[in-house]
Amino acid sequence: MQALKQKIQAEGIVLSEQVLKVDAFLNHQIDPALMQQIGHEFARRFAGQGISKIVTIEASGIAPAIMAGLELGVPVIFARKYQSLTLKDDLYTAKVFSFTKQSESTIAISAKHLSASDHVLLIDDFLANGHAAKALIELIQQAGASIAGIGVVIEKSFQSGRAELDGRGYRVESLARISSLQGGRVSFLD
């Protein structure tokens, strides 16, 4: 997706050979016009798949997931990273390790929002080592729902996440595939 790649080149900041900071448009300040284009592109790529729900993890996956949900006309569920007073019974839960925060969280979705009849599209902001995607897959499996695919805004292709998900037979659609962050520069695969 050319608009996304241009935005990454213009406003992304390479912090290390592993970390790309995109808080100017994706995961702190959000560019609504770009999110609308991202939602449209995910909807185009997964059209006709019978998707009934979109699932993401708070917080950075919410904006692209909502825009895709709007385009596909389906509800969006976000897995919470902490339990609250209103989210405590009948939960699907999984553990997820955050590379950027270097910590593990428990994520949860209420069982009343996800069932075995759902065909789910997973959407997340980044795919690196695949920890978030695997935790979301675990939640979907607990519900007995099926997975249409995984939509990723930015993939760090030099890390193991895609290979693991491909190896499990999941369809992964990434809008920007980064091959390297070496030398403080972003290089794309395609």
Backbone as a printed PyTorch tensor [residue, N CA C, xyz], in Angstrom:
tensor([[[  0.8520,  -1.1740,   0.0000],
         [  0.0000,   0.0000,   0.0000],
         [  0.9000,   1.2400,   0.0000]],

        [[  0.9060,   1.9190,  -1.0970],
         [  1.8610,   3.0050,  -1.3210],
         [  1.7210,   4.1640,  -0.3350]],

        [[  0.5020,   4.5780,  -0.0120],
         [  0.3170,   5.7050,   0.9160],
         [  0.9140,   5.3960,   2.2780]],

        [[  0.7610,   4.1610,   2.7310],
         [  1.3240,   3.7480,   4.0170],
         [  2.8460,   3.7420,   3.9650]],

        [[  3.4120,   3.2140,   2.9060],
         [  4.8690,   3.1930,   2.7720],
         [  5.4440,   4.6110,   2.7560]],

        [[  4.7620,   5.5070,   2.0510],
         [  5.2220,   6.8960,   2.0120],
         [  5.1700,   7.5340,   3.3880]],

        [[  4.1240,   7.2220,   4.1510],
         [  3.9750,   7.7630,   5.4990],
         [  5.0730,   7.2240,   6.4140]],

        [[  5.3740,   5.9430,   6.2770],
         [  6.4460,   5.3450,   7.0780],
         [  7.7720,   6.0200,   6.7530]],

        [[  8.0490,   6.2170,   5.4560],
         [  9.3030,   6.8680,   5.0470],
         [  9.3770,   8.3080,   5.5570]],

        [[  8.2610,   9.0190,   5.5000],
         [  8.2570,  10.4360,   5.8730],
         [  8.2480,  10.6550,   7.3830]],

        [[  7.4920,   9.8170,   8.1200],
         [  7.2770,  10.1060,   9.5430],
         [  7.7160,   9.0100,  10.4990]],

        [[  8.0610,   7.8440,   9.9830],
         [  8.5440,   6.7710,  10.8490],
         [  9.9570,   7.0670,  11.3210]],

        [[ 10.2530,   6.6460,  12.5470],
         [ 11.5750,   6.8670,  13.1150],
         [ 12.1640,   5.5030,  13.4910]],

        [[ 13.3110,   5.1910,  12.9290],
         [ 13.9900,   3.9380,  13.2390],
         [ 14.7630,   4.1480,  14.5360]],

        [[ 14.3450,   3.4240,  15.5850],
         [ 15.0050,   3.5400,  16.8850],
         [ 16.1370,   2.5330,  17.0450]],

        [[ 16.0280,   1.4150,  16.3430],
         [ 17.0750,   0.3970,  16.3640],
         [ 16.8330,  -0.5190,  15.1720]],

        [[ 17.6530,  -1.5430,  15.0190],
         [ 17.4620,  -2.4830,  13.9170],
         [ 16.2450,  -3.3710,  14.1280]],

        [[ 15.5790,  -3.2400,  15.2790],
         [ 14.3860,  -4.0210,  15.5990],
         [ 13.1350,  -3.1740,  15.7830]],

        [[ 13.3030,  -1.8570,  16.0310],
         [ 12.1660,  -1.0280,  16.4490],
         [ 11.9570,   0.1580,  15.5030]],

        [[ 10.7160,   0.2590,  15.0100],
         [ 10.2760,   1.3850,  14.1800],
         [  9.1890,   2.1320,  14.9360]],

        [[  9.3970,   3.4110,  15.1520],
         [  8.4390,   4.2470,  15.8680],
         [  7.5200,   4.9230,  14.8520]],

        [[  6.2130,   4.6700,  14.9810],
         [  5.2250,   5.2450,  14.0570],
         [  4.1090,   5.9480,  14.8420]],

        [[  4.4960,   6.5590,  15.9450],
         [  3.5000,   7.1910,  16.8030],
         [  2.9420,   8.4920,  16.2330]],

        [[  3.4960,   8.9770,  15.1430],
         [  3.0010,  10.2060,  14.5260],
         [  1.7280,   9.9690,  13.7130]],

        [[  1.4480,   8.6810,  13.3800],
         [  0.2700,   8.4360,  12.5370],
         [ -0.4920,   7.1500,  12.8490]],

        [[  0.0900,   6.2370,  13.6680],
         [ -0.5700,   4.9520,  13.8660],
         [ -0.8560,   4.5970,  15.3150]],

        [[  0.1180,   4.7320,  16.1890],
         [ -0.1230,   4.2070,  17.5300],
         [  0.0490,   5.1990,  18.6740]],

        [[ -0.1160,   6.4520,  18.4080],
         [ -0.2700,   7.4750,  19.4500],
         [ -1.1560,   8.5760,  18.8610]],

        [[ -0.6230,   9.3090,  17.9150],
         [ -1.4390,  10.2010,  17.0970],
         [ -1.8840,   9.3750,  15.8930]],

        [[ -3.1470,   9.5200,  15.5030],
         [ -3.6890,   8.7100,  14.4140],
         [ -4.0590,   9.5950,  13.2330]],

        [[ -3.6440,   9.1830,  12.0500],
         [ -4.0080,   9.8590,  10.8060],
         [ -5.3100,   9.2250,  10.3060]],

        [[ -6.4640,   9.8930,  10.5190],
         [ -7.7450,   9.2940,  10.1510],
         [ -7.8790,   8.9840,   8.6530]],

        [[ -7.3580,   9.8460,   7.8060],
         [ -7.4660,   9.6050,   6.3590],
         [ -6.6800,   8.3500,   5.9690]],

        [[ -5.4970,   8.1880,   6.5460],
         [ -4.6990,   6.9930,   6.2790],
         [ -5.4030,   5.7630,   6.8430]],

        [[ -5.9800,   5.8640,   8.0460],
         [ -6.6950,   4.7220,   8.6320],
         [ -7.8820,   4.3180,   7.7590]],

        [[ -8.5450,   5.3030,   7.1670],
         [ -9.6590,   5.0010,   6.2720],
         [ -9.1660,   4.2140,   5.0590]],

        [[ -8.0350,   4.6190,   4.4870],
         [ -7.4460,   3.8950,   3.3510],
         [ -7.0350,   2.4820,   3.7640]],

        [[ -6.4830,   2.3420,   4.9650],
         [ -6.0680,   1.0410,   5.4810],
         [ -7.2880,   0.1350,   5.6570]],

        [[ -8.3510,   0.6720,   6.2420],
         [ -9.5820,  -0.1070,   6.4080],
         [-10.1430,  -0.5520,   5.0740]],

        [[-10.1200,   0.3280,   4.1070],
         [-10.6040,   0.0060,   2.7630],
         [ -9.7610,  -1.1260,   2.1430]],

        [[ -8.4530,  -1.0330,   2.3120],
         [ -7.5640,  -2.0450,   1.7250],
         [ -7.7640,  -3.4090,   2.3840]],

        [[ -7.9130,  -3.4410,   3.7130],
         [ -8.1900,  -4.7240,   4.3720],
         [ -9.5220,  -5.2940,   3.8860]],

        [[-10.5220,  -4.4450,   3.7650],
         [-11.8420,  -4.9070,   3.2910],
         [-11.7370,  -5.4530,   1.8660]],

        [[-10.9520,  -4.8050,   1.0180],
         [-10.7570,  -5.2780,  -0.3530],
         [-10.0790,  -6.6400,  -0.3650]],

        [[ -9.0350,  -6.7770,   0.4440],
         [ -8.2690,  -8.0280,   0.4440],
         [ -9.0480,  -9.2100,   1.0270]],

        [[ -9.9690,  -8.9350,   1.9450],
         [-10.7090, -10.0160,   2.5910],
         [-12.1850, -10.0480,   2.1710]],

        [[-12.5230,  -9.3600,   1.0970],
         [-13.9090,  -9.3470,   0.6010],
         [-14.3580, -10.7570,   0.2510]],

        [[-15.6280, -11.0280,   0.4950],
         [-16.2050, -12.3100,   0.1170],
         [-15.7850, -13.4790,   0.9930]],

        [[-15.1800, -13.2230,   2.1330],
         [-14.7070, -14.2890,   3.0130],
         [-15.7190, -14.6600,   4.1050]],

        [[-16.8780, -13.9920,   4.1230],
         [-17.8970, -14.3080,   5.1250],
         [-17.5160, -13.8990,   6.5310]],

        [[-16.7460, -12.8440,   6.6460],
         [-16.2950, -12.3690,   7.9590],
         [-17.4840, -11.8350,   8.7520]],

        [[-17.5980, -12.2750,  10.0010],
         [-18.6850, -11.8100,  10.8590],
         [-18.1940, -10.9100,  11.9910]],

        [[-16.8940, -10.9870,  12.3170],
         [-16.3160, -10.1490,  13.3770],
         [-14.8660,  -9.8560,  13.0390]],

        [[-14.3880,  -8.7340,  13.5530],
         [-12.9680,  -8.4000,  13.5060],
         [-12.4920,  -8.3610,  14.9430]],

        [[-11.3210,  -8.9510,  15.1960],
         [-10.7400,  -8.9560,  16.5350],
         [ -9.3480,  -8.3490,  16.4690]],

        [[ -9.0380,  -7.5030,  17.4580],
         [ -7.7250,  -6.8800,  17.5810],
         [ -7.3610,  -6.8090,  19.0580]],

        [[ -6.1880,  -6.2640,  19.3480],
         [ -5.7540,  -6.0290,  20.7350],
         [ -5.6890,  -4.5330,  20.9500]],

        [[ -6.1220,  -4.1090,  22.1510],
         [ -5.9610,  -2.6920,  22.4380],
         [ -4.4810,  -2.3540,  22.5450]],

        [[ -4.0470,  -1.2220,  22.2370],
         [ -4.7960,  -0.0900,  21.7610],
         [ -4.5020,   0.1990,  20.2870]],

        [[ -3.2990,  -0.1090,  19.8390],
         [ -2.8880,   0.3350,  18.5050],
         [ -3.6030,  -0.3400,  17.3500]],

        [[ -4.1880,  -1.4960,  17.5660],
         [ -4.9220,  -2.1630,  16.4950],
         [ -6.3350,  -1.6520,  16.3180]],

        [[ -6.8210,  -0.8580,  17.2720],
         [ -8.2260,  -0.4540,  17.2530],
         [ -8.5680,   0.4140,  16.0420]],

        [[ -7.7700,   1.4300,  15.7610],
         [ -8.1050,   2.3420,  14.6560],
         [ -8.1940,   1.6200,  13.3050]],

        [[ -7.1760,   0.8340,  12.8960],
         [ -7.3220,   0.1420,  11.6190],
         [ -8.4420,  -0.8990,  11.6350]],

        [[ -8.6520,  -1.5440,  12.7830],
         [ -9.7170,  -2.5480,  12.8790],
         [-11.0960,  -1.9100,  12.7290]],

        [[-11.3060,  -0.7700,  13.3530],
         [-12.6020,  -0.0840,  13.2420],
         [-12.8750,   0.3290,  11.8020]],

        [[-11.8640,   0.8430,  11.1320],
         [-12.0630,   1.2610,   9.7440],
         [-12.3530,   0.0640,   8.8410]],

        [[-11.6960,  -1.0650,   9.0930],
         [-11.9930,  -2.2740,   8.3190],
         [-13.3960,  -2.7700,   8.6460]],

        [[-13.7810,  -2.7020,   9.9270],
         [-15.1300,  -3.1050,  10.3310],
         [-16.1890,  -2.2470,   9.6810]],

        [[-15.9230,  -0.9580,   9.5790],
         [-16.8540,  -0.0370,   8.9190],
         [-17.0160,  -0.4210,   7.4520]],

        [[-15.9100,  -0.6960,   6.7890],
         [-15.9320,  -1.0810,   5.3640],
         [-16.6250,  -2.4260,   5.1440]],

        [[-16.3890,  -3.3820,   6.0530],
         [-16.9740,  -4.7150,   5.9060],
         [-18.3660,  -4.8260,   6.5180]],

        [[-18.7500,  -3.8280,   7.3060],
         [-20.0660,  -3.8330,   7.9390],
         [-20.1940,  -4.8690,   9.0490]],

        [[-19.1110,  -5.0630,   9.8170],
         [-19.1280,  -6.0460,  10.9030],
         [-18.6180,  -5.4200,  12.2010]],

        [[-19.0220,  -5.9870,  13.3490],
         [-18.5380,  -5.4720,  14.6350],
         [-17.0450,  -5.7270,  14.8290]],

        [[-16.4390,  -4.8960,  15.6620],
         [-15.0330,  -5.0120,  16.0180],
         [-14.9430,  -5.2720,  17.5180]],

        [[-14.1830,  -6.2850,  17.8820],
         [-13.9360,  -6.6120,  19.2900],
         [-12.4620,  -6.3610,  19.5550]],

        [[-12.1570,  -5.6680,  20.6520],
         [-10.7480,  -5.5640,  21.0020],
         [-10.5000,  -6.2970,  22.3090]],

        [[ -9.4550,  -7.1090,  22.2850],
         [ -9.0370,  -7.8290,  23.4790],
         [ -8.4050,  -6.8160,  24.4250]],

        [[ -8.9090,  -6.7950,  25.6270],
         [ -8.3630,  -5.8790,  26.6290],
         [ -7.1200,  -6.4800,  27.2580]],

        [[ -6.1720,  -5.6030,  27.5830],
         [ -4.9230,  -6.0550,  28.1850],
         [ -5.0020,  -6.1140,  29.7100]],

        [[ -6.0970,  -5.7750,  30.2470],
         [ -6.2700,  -5.8460,  31.6980],
         [ -7.7360,  -6.0910,  31.9690]],

        [[ -8.0160,  -6.6080,  33.1200],
         [ -9.4090,  -6.8350,  33.4760],
         [ -9.9500,  -5.6050,  34.1840]],

        [[-11.2140,  -5.3500,  33.9860],
         [-11.8590,  -4.2190,  34.6380],
         [-13.0550,  -4.7320,  35.4300]],

        [[-13.7060,  -3.8480,  36.1350],
         [-14.8950,  -4.2320,  36.8960],
         [-16.0160,  -4.7030,  35.9870]],

        [[-16.0310,  -4.2270,  34.7440],
         [-17.1020,  -4.6030,  33.8160],
         [-16.7350,  -5.7980,  32.9380]],

        [[-15.4970,  -6.2550,  33.0080],
         [-15.0500,  -7.3950,  32.2000],
         [-14.4200,  -8.4190,  33.1460]],

        [[-15.2780,  -9.2820,  33.7350],
         [-14.7310, -10.2080,  34.7210],
         [-15.2960, -11.6190,  34.6550]],

        [[-16.4400, -11.8280,  34.0320],
         [-17.0480, -13.1530,  33.9700],
         [-17.1130, -13.6590,  32.5390]],

        [[-17.0600, -14.9830,  32.3810],
         [-17.1600, -15.6240,  31.0650],
         [-16.1880, -15.0120,  30.0590]],

        [[-14.9150, -15.1560,  30.3600],
         [-13.8800, -14.5650,  29.5200],
         [-13.0510, -15.6310,  28.8150]],

        [[-12.6360, -15.3030,  27.6010],
         [-11.5810, -16.0350,  26.9370],
         [-10.3190, -15.2480,  27.2540]],

        [[ -9.2770, -15.9160,  27.7200],
         [ -8.0470, -15.2090,  28.0830],
         [ -6.8260, -15.8890,  27.4780]],

        [[ -5.7920, -15.1050,  27.2750],
         [ -4.5120, -15.6050,  26.7820],
         [ -3.4210, -14.6620,  27.2650]],

        [[ -2.2150, -15.1540,  27.2710],
         [ -1.0490, -14.3430,  27.6450],
         [ -0.3620, -13.8790,  26.3690]],

        [[  0.1170, -12.6410,  26.3980],
         [  0.8370, -12.1020,  25.2430],
         [  2.0500, -11.3160,  25.7350]],

        [[  3.1830, -11.5350,  25.0650],
         [  4.4010, -10.8040,  25.3850],
         [  4.5420,  -9.6360,  24.4270]],

        [[  4.7760,  -8.4470,  24.9600],
         [  4.9790,  -7.2500,  24.1430],
         [  6.4720,  -7.0000,  23.9790]],

        [[  6.9280,  -7.0440,  22.7250],
         [  8.3390,  -6.8000,  22.4410],
         [  8.7250,  -5.3730,  22.8130]],

        [[  7.8730,  -4.3970,  22.4670],
         [  8.2180,  -2.9950,  22.7160],
         [  8.1720,  -2.6430,  24.2030]],

        [[  7.2580,  -3.2500,  24.9280],
         [  7.1530,  -2.9640,  26.3710],
         [  7.9710,  -3.9390,  27.2040]],

        [[  8.4400,  -5.0300,  26.5720],
         [  9.2130,  -6.0530,  27.2660],
         [  8.4900,  -6.5570,  28.5130]],

        [[  7.1910,  -6.8330,  28.3360],
         [  6.3950,  -7.3500,  29.4500],
         [  5.2890,  -8.2540,  28.9130]],

        [[  4.7790,  -9.0880,  29.8070],
         [  3.6950,  -9.9950,  29.4570],
         [  2.3880,  -9.4610,  30.0400]],

        [[  1.3210,  -9.5830,  29.2630],
         [ -0.0080,  -9.1570,  29.6980],
         [ -0.9800, -10.2980,  29.4840]],

        [[ -2.0550, -10.2700,  30.2390],
         [ -3.1730, -11.1700,  29.9770],
         [ -4.1910, -10.3800,  29.1840]],

        [[ -4.6190, -10.9200,  28.0510],
         [ -5.6590, -10.2670,  27.2660],
         [ -6.9550, -11.0480,  27.4350]],

        [[ -8.0730, -10.3420,  27.2900],
         [ -9.3640, -10.9890,  27.5210],
         [-10.4290, -10.4400,  26.5880]],

        [[-11.3420, -11.3520,  26.2090],
         [-12.5330, -11.0040,  25.4330],
         [-13.7110, -11.6640,  26.1320]],

        [[-14.8110, -10.9460,  26.2350],
         [-16.0190, -11.5060,  26.8170],
         [-16.6040, -12.5680,  25.8870]],

        [[-16.9570, -13.7060,  26.4520],
         [-17.5220, -14.8110,  25.6770],
         [-18.8520, -14.4390,  25.0290]],

        [[-19.5220, -13.4340,  25.5370],
         [-20.8180, -13.0580,  24.9500],
         [-20.6680, -12.3670,  23.5920]],

        [[-19.4500, -11.9300,  23.2540],
         [-19.2430, -11.2240,  21.9830],
         [-18.6450, -12.0960,  20.8870]],

        [[-18.2340, -13.3210,  21.2200],
         [-17.5570, -14.1700,  20.2460],
         [-18.0460, -15.5990,  20.4310]],

        [[-18.5040, -16.2140,  19.3340],
         [-19.0440, -17.5690,  19.4420],
         [-18.5110, -18.4590,  18.3250]],

        [[-18.8460, -19.7290,  18.4140],
         [-18.3910, -20.7140,  17.4330],
         [-18.9210, -20.4230,  16.0290]],

        [[-19.9780, -19.6650,  15.9160],
         [-20.5370, -19.3570,  14.5950],
         [-19.7960, -18.2120,  13.8930]],

        [[-18.8830, -17.5530,  14.5940],
         [-18.1790, -16.4120,  14.0100],
         [-17.0180, -16.8470,  13.1160]],

        [[-16.8370, -16.0820,  12.0290],
         [-15.6990, -16.2190,  11.1240],
         [-14.9290, -14.9100,  11.2460]],

        [[-13.7410, -14.9620,  11.8200],
         [-13.0520, -13.7920,  12.3480],
         [-11.8650, -13.3670,  11.4850]],

        [[-11.7400, -12.0490,  11.3230],
         [-10.5570, -11.4380,  10.7420],
         [ -9.7800, -10.8050,  11.8890]],

        [[ -8.5160, -11.1720,  12.0480],
         [ -7.6540, -10.5580,  13.0510],
         [ -6.9290,  -9.3910,  12.3980]],

        [[ -6.8570,  -8.2730,  13.1060],
         [ -6.1180,  -7.1180,  12.5890],
         [ -5.2200,  -6.5910,  13.6940]],

        [[ -3.9780,  -6.2740,  13.3280],
         [ -3.0580,  -5.6720,  14.2930],
         [ -2.1610,  -4.6580,  13.5950]],

        [[ -1.5580,  -3.7820,  14.3980],
         [ -0.7180,  -2.7340,  13.8400],
         [  0.6070,  -3.2940,  13.3240]],

        [[  1.2460,  -4.1850,  14.1040],
         [  2.5470,  -4.7310,  13.7220],
         [  2.5320,  -6.2530,  13.7730]],

        [[  3.3460,  -6.8590,  12.9350],
         [  3.6780,  -8.2710,  13.0400],
         [  5.1960,  -8.3440,  13.0810]],

        [[  5.7140,  -8.8490,  14.1980],
         [  7.1610,  -9.0270,  14.3490],
         [  7.4320, -10.4960,  14.6500]],

        [[  7.3300, -10.8540,  15.9130],
         [  7.5530, -12.2390,  16.3120],
         [  6.2640, -13.0510,  16.3830]],

        [[  5.1320, -12.4030,  16.1880],
         [  3.8550, -13.1020,  16.1270],
         [  3.1820, -13.3560,  17.4600]],

        [[  3.7140, -12.7940,  18.5390],
         [  3.1370, -13.0500,  19.8610],
         [  1.6850, -12.5830,  19.9650]],

        [[  1.3960, -11.3920,  19.4960],
         [  0.0240, -10.8610,  19.5850],
         [ -0.9320, -11.6950,  18.7390]],

        [[ -0.5230, -12.0120,  17.5280],
         [ -1.3870, -12.8160,  16.6460],
         [ -1.6650, -14.1810,  17.2550]],

        [[ -0.6450, -14.8240,  17.8190],
         [ -0.8320, -16.1420,  18.4210],
         [ -1.7630, -16.0720,  19.6350]],

        [[ -1.6760, -15.0050,  20.4170],
         [ -2.5770, -14.8440,  21.5660],
         [ -4.0150, -14.6320,  21.0880]],

        [[ -4.1980, -13.8360,  20.0350],
         [ -5.5450, -13.6330,  19.4880],
         [ -6.0940, -14.9360,  18.9150]],

        [[ -5.2550, -15.7010,  18.2460],
         [ -5.6770, -17.0050,  17.7050],
         [ -6.1490, -17.8980,  18.8420]],

        [[ -5.4290, -17.8760,  19.9460],
         [ -5.8170, -18.6850,  21.1080],
         [ -7.2090, -18.2930,  21.6060]],

        [[ -7.4930, -16.9900,  21.6490],
         [ -8.8290, -16.5280,  22.0710],
         [ -9.9070, -17.0190,  21.1080]],

        [[ -9.6420, -16.9170,  19.8130],
         [-10.6090, -17.3440,  18.7950],
         [-10.8630, -18.8460,  18.9260]],

        [[ -9.8060, -19.6060,  19.1490],
         [ -9.9450, -21.0560,  19.3060],
         [-10.7500, -21.4140,  20.5530]],

        [[-10.5710, -20.6640,  21.6320],
         [-11.3510, -20.9080,  22.8530],
         [-12.8440, -20.7390,  22.5780]],

        [[-13.1730, -19.7980,  21.6980],
         [-14.5740, -19.5570,  21.3510],
         [-15.0970, -20.5960,  20.3620]],

        [[-14.2050, -21.3380,  19.7350],
         [-14.6070, -22.3000,  18.7140],
         [-14.8920, -21.6480,  17.3800]],

        [[-14.5150, -20.3810,  17.2370],
         [-14.7450, -19.6350,  15.9950],
         [-13.6640, -19.9900,  14.9740]],

        [[-13.9040, -19.6300,  13.7130],
         [-12.9240, -19.8700,  12.6540],
         [-12.2340, -18.5630,  12.2870]],

        [[-11.0800, -18.6860,  11.6540],
         [-10.2700, -17.5140,  11.3140],
         [-10.1820, -17.3690,   9.8060]],

        [[-10.6190, -16.2050,   9.3110],
         [-10.5540, -15.9010,   7.8830],
         [ -9.1440, -15.5240,   7.4690]],

        [[ -8.4210, -14.8680,   8.3600],
         [ -7.0720, -14.4190,   8.0530],
         [ -6.6040, -13.3950,   9.0550]],

        [[ -5.4030, -12.9120,   8.8100],
         [ -4.7640, -11.9470,   9.6920],
         [ -4.3280, -10.7580,   8.8460]],

        [[ -4.8380,  -9.5870,   9.1930],
         [ -4.4610,  -8.3560,   8.5170],
         [ -3.4790,  -7.5810,   9.3780]],

        [[ -2.3500,  -7.2040,   8.7870],
         [ -1.2960,  -6.5160,   9.5140],
         [ -1.0010,  -5.1990,   8.8040]],

        [[ -0.9260,  -4.1270,   9.5590],
         [ -0.5970,  -2.8330,   8.9530],
         [  0.8780,  -2.8250,   8.5380]],

        [[  1.7870,  -3.1170,   9.4840],
         [  3.2210,  -3.1010,   9.1980],
         [  3.8350,  -4.4180,   9.6630]],

        [[  4.4730,  -5.1050,   8.7480],
         [  5.1510,  -6.3650,   9.0680],
         [  6.6510,  -6.1610,   9.0420]],

        [[  7.3190,  -6.6130,  10.0810],
         [  8.7800,  -6.6510,  10.0920],
         [  9.1600,  -8.0550,   9.6170]],

        [[  9.3400,  -8.1750,   8.3140],
         [  9.5530,  -9.4750,   7.6630],
         [ 10.8560, -10.1390,   8.0620]],

        [[ 11.7680,  -9.3890,   8.6420],
         [ 13.0420,  -9.9550,   9.0670],
         [ 12.9250, -10.6520,  10.4250]],

        [[ 11.7480, -10.6380,  11.0210],
         [ 11.5030, -11.3670,  12.2590],
         [ 10.6120, -12.5780,  11.9580]],

        [[ 10.4220, -13.4480,  12.9100],
         [  9.8660, -14.7810,  12.6650],
         [  8.3380, -14.8920,  12.6100]],

        [[  7.6120, -13.8270,  12.8760],
         [  6.1560, -13.9100,  12.9960],
         [  5.4350, -14.4830,  11.7910]],

        [[  5.7090, -13.9640,  10.6140],
         [  5.0090, -14.4360,   9.4150],
         [  5.2970, -15.9100,   9.1570]],

        [[  6.5480, -16.3020,   9.2700],
         [  6.9100, -17.7040,   9.0090],
         [  6.1290, -18.6400,   9.9310]],

        [[  5.9910, -18.2640,  11.2010],
         [  5.2390, -19.1030,  12.1390],
         [  3.7640, -19.1720,  11.7650]],

        [[  3.1810, -18.0430,  11.4120],
         [  1.7550, -18.0140,  11.0510],
         [  1.5080, -18.7390,   9.7290]],

        [[  2.3940, -18.5220,   8.7550],
         [  2.3010, -19.2560,   7.4860],
         [  2.4020, -20.7560,   7.7390]],

        [[  3.3330, -21.1380,   8.6170],
         [  3.5370, -22.5370,   8.9470],
         [  2.3220, -23.1880,   9.5790]],

        [[  1.4980, -22.3950,  10.2280],
         [  0.2620, -22.8950,  10.8360],
         [ -0.9100, -22.8560,   9.8500]],

        [[ -0.6490, -22.3540,   8.6460],
         [ -1.6760, -22.3490,   7.6070],
         [ -2.5750, -21.1300,   7.5820]],

        [[ -2.1940, -20.0600,   8.2760],
         [ -3.0230, -18.8560,   8.2950],
         [ -2.6960, -17.9400,   7.1190]],

        [[ -3.7030, -17.3150,   6.5910],
         [ -3.5230, -16.3130,   5.5390],
         [ -3.1260, -14.9980,   6.2140]],

        [[ -1.9820, -14.4560,   5.8360],
         [ -1.4900, -13.1990,   6.3960],
         [ -1.4130, -12.1790,   5.2720]],

        [[ -2.0830, -11.0440,   5.4670],
         [ -2.0370,  -9.9440,   4.4990],
         [ -1.4450,  -8.7270,   5.1940]],

        [[ -0.2500,  -8.3360,   4.7750],
         [  0.4340,  -7.1800,   5.3470],
         [  0.4310,  -6.0390,   4.3450]],

        [[  0.1380,  -4.8380,   4.8240],
         [  0.0440,  -3.6840,   3.9270],
         [  1.4050,  -3.0630,   3.6300]],

        [[  2.3450,  -3.1960,   4.5510],
         [  3.7190,  -2.7370,   4.3260],
         [  4.6430,  -3.7750,   4.9370]],

        [[  5.5010,  -4.3720,   4.1070],
         [  6.4340,  -5.4070,   4.5760],
         [  7.8460,  -4.8340,   4.5920]],

        [[  8.3880,  -4.7130,   5.7950],
         [  9.7200,  -4.1400,   5.9680],
         [ 10.7470,  -5.2660,   5.9750]],

        [[ 11.7550,  -5.1270,   5.1180],
         [ 12.7980,  -6.1460,   5.0470],
         [ 13.9680,  -5.8380,   5.9670]],

        [[ 14.1530,  -4.5500,   6.3120],
         [ 15.2940,  -4.1800,   7.1430],
         [ 15.1060,  -2.7900,   7.7530]],

        [[ 15.6700,  -2.6300,   8.9380],
         [ 15.7540,  -1.3160,   9.5860],
         [ 17.2220,  -0.9690,   9.8350]],

        [[ 18.1110,  -1.6050,   9.1110],
         [ 19.5430,  -1.3980,   9.3220],
         [ 19.9730,  -0.0110,   8.8630]],

        [[ 20.9520,   0.5120,   9.5720],
         [ 21.5110,   1.8090,   9.2190],
         [ 20.5280,   2.9540,   9.4050]],

        [[ 19.5050,   2.7410,  10.2180],
         [ 18.5260,   3.8030,  10.4730],
         [ 17.5780,   4.0600,   9.3150]],

        [[ 17.5420,   3.1190,   8.3570],
         [ 16.7020,   3.2860,   7.1750],
         [ 15.6820,   2.1680,   7.0840]],

        [[ 14.5100,   2.5100,   6.5650],
         [ 13.4520,   1.5250,   6.3390],
         [ 13.5700,   1.0240,   4.9010]],

        [[ 13.6900,  -0.2960,   4.7560],
         [ 13.6900,  -0.9320,   3.4360],
         [ 12.4790,  -1.8470,   3.3590]],

        [[ 11.7840,  -1.7880,   2.2380],
         [ 10.5630,  -2.5910,   2.0510],
         [ 10.8520,  -3.8110,   1.1800]],

        [[ 10.0900,  -4.8780,   1.4350],
         [ 10.2090,  -6.1030,   0.6370],
         [  9.6360,  -5.9060,  -0.7630]],

        [[  8.4610,  -5.3120,  -0.8300],
         [  7.8210,  -5.1630,  -2.1410],
         [  7.4420,  -3.7410,  -2.4250]]])
